[in-house]
Amino acid sequence: MEPAAFDVREFARTAQGSLRDDLDLTRYAAAPLRGDVVRVLDALAVLEGATMAHLRNVLVTPTHKDARVTAFLVTWAYEKFWIADALRAIVAANGGAPRGWSGAASDAGTHRRAASAGRGPVRRALAGFAQGWPVIGVHMTVGLVDDWMLRAAYERVARASANDALDAVLRRILDVKERHTRFFQEEASRRLAASPKAAGLARRELARTVWPLGSTVLGRDDRDDLVRFVFGGSEGDVLAARLERDIADLPGLDRRAAASVLRGLAGGPAA
């Protein structure tokens, strides 16, 4: 018996709002986080909060005509907003200066260019028109791979921090994000299996995406620091190998597609 399809209506009805009540920020006064952990949390806050520019580029394509996917993405962006809010509060409680929702840069034009990685909404709309419905599978695959990367980041932070207050919040965040991953994986697997064109387009998009999504607004140095923190060393090698296996196991993808993502992580284009 196949598992029930993801219930988008229930997901929207039970969307997670503010996480502030889970934070217990006073505990960091006695047990502050390490500086590198605070910097990674700040970067993760920027990534979690960078969804609107991504949604703009996704929803100018045929993806916006799929009501189920659109309903999920709107709720997904709402939940990520509150995850970013929680992370920013933790950064501030540990003496950091959280960046705005768009990252370090302040110029709005820079934000738009960084978020689109050189392919803004007009170009994406034209490309989406030519690609047709298979582009939805591409967007689901990109969202899934990004979720897997962020899961690895939160796991690495938890191992590095050894802080009970932070561990509790990270477990809550991962619980929230588990539903995101489940939807993306269900949709990506189904659409890639049904459409060789979707799989081909996904392989191309995975190879040219700057990972993680939204990381171009961090600046090259901050992005590289984040990637080294998550995927560096022996523990990072294990997480990178898991990511590679997960990508390669998707229908229509393979080790070459997975390797292209890892190469992007190792040396993505400058912001």
Protein Blocks (a to p, Z undefined) as FASTA:
>chain_A
ZZddddfklmmmmoccdfklmnommlmmmmccdfklmmmmmmmmmmmmmmmmmmmmmmmp
mklmmmklmmmmmmmmmmmmmmmmmmmmmmmmnopacddfkbjbfbfklmmmmmnnopaf
klmmmmmmmnommlmmmmmmmmmmmmmmmmmmmmmmmmmnopaklmmmmmmmmmmmmmmm
mmmmmmmmmmmmmmmklmmmmmmmmmmpccdehklmnojklmmmmmmmmmgcjklmmmmm
mmmmmmmmpghiafklmmmmmmmmmmpccZZ
